[in-house]
Amino acid sequence: MNARLLKEKNGVLYSKTIKLENDPENLKGLLNNQRWKILKLITERPIYPAQIAKRLKIHEQKVYYHIRQLEMNGIIKVVSKVEKKGALAKFYAPTTYGFALDLPGGDEKTIDFPKSNQSGKLKQFLYPHMMNGRLNSTIVVGSPDPHGPRQVRSRDGHYAIELGLFLGQYGVTAKDFCARLDVDIKAENKINENLILVGGILTNIITKELNPYLPIRYLEDKFPYRSIFSEVTNKTYPDDNIGIISKIVNPNNTEKSIILIAGNTNGGTKAAIIAFTRYTDKVLGKYSGEDNWGCLVRGFDMDGDGKIDSVKVLE
């Protein structure tokens, strides 16, 4: 059965779902140092056996043996299959992120702990921006002052508050101040870090710098850059209420990652924020752990007040 593990670290409470057992036989697959190393490795992100062998510097056949044992005990599972060099590579992830034995008796107390459960796909998408309940990234918004080649002012920085509230429901904390202006990131040469970008290429100069690397990107041939092009479908989207949610490897540092939440206009960025924070399962429906991935959404004004309040995933 599933249970909630509650831990306290430096005065902060953290919670996660674990598998609770009353029969130690069900956990015997863990009683091996090599398997424990493998399990800890795949908790970072889904990974296939050849990668495990390379990371742990052990023979690939031994990895397959330990993988089978862990899979037979229900400790890991296949989450995706991708063709690699003519063969089908199986990516494994834990069935849960904690295991415990439950003894009868003991003092049990009720507790009010409102933090939400994080879906597996969202955890994958946010890696490595969010790890172990801590934000390992910087949220970057456009400066409200005139800046960049076109000397524009950003009007979508407040959407970062909505994003922060969304992340906060999963118990996310930040070691340092987590939101910065694009001009500061540029001036301090912090573009090679994990970054969550809010806003398009007109108002966020970091988005503009990384635009050529996006699978769904802005067309820069005509000011004010209000057309988004998808490499996946070869379609162009010029409507104001079109938004992007995208993730790529940081081209300035391949150990780091970039997440972009933006739109053709301020309204498109709002549509992307609403999509990511309120329709997460739909947005990530086709996401399977890719390092370079994108999603297009369209915003709608359903109640007729002139403001976007609903979204549809286009691709």
PyMOL commands that set and color helices and strands:
alter all, ss='L'
color gray80, all
select helices_A, chain A and resi 24-30+33-44+49-56+60-72+120-126+159-168+182-187+205-213+266-278+280-283
alter helices_A, ss='H'
color red, helices_A
select strands_A, chain A and resi 2-9+12-21+76-84+87-94+99-101+130-131+134-135+138-141+173-174+179-181+195-198+216-218+228-230+235-237+242-249+257-263+293-300+310-313
alter strands_A, ss='S'
color yellow, strands_A
deselect
rebuild
show_as cartoon
